[in-house]
Amino acid sequence: MASISILLVDDHQDSRVVYSTILRHHGYTVLEAADGDEALRLTHGAVPGVVVTDLNMPGLDGASLIRVLKRDPDLAAIPTLVVTADTSWEARCEAESAGCSAFVLKPLSPRALVAAVQALRPADAAAVHPV
């Protein structure tokens, strides 16, 4: 069985390294992008199973990325997980109004990250990545 690909979008390289290491350890294929513009370019080559994105990034931010994905019929069904350090009510509202599937705050434990991704993965892939 092929693993689900995760598109991980965060402008902080340290966060990308930590989260991608955790996800790869659990059997996911991880594509990394430093911002929303790079993430969109990557979706043209391969449609990910889940997008994990930060909100606050230069260029195309996380909420704008989600809006663009939701407007594209080929990408609209991709579940999106927002992982952010922004604890404001406005950030949560912006992410939800953009259409995110789930919202979690940084820092998060490896277990919490994997659980959040597993909750969003497509149903036909449920047996791919047991905890």
Beta strands, then each sheet from edge to edge (+ up, - down):
strand 1: 5-9
strand 2: 29-33
strand 3: 50-53
strand 4: 80-84
strand 5: 102-105
sheet 1: 2+ 1+ 3+ 4+ 5+
end
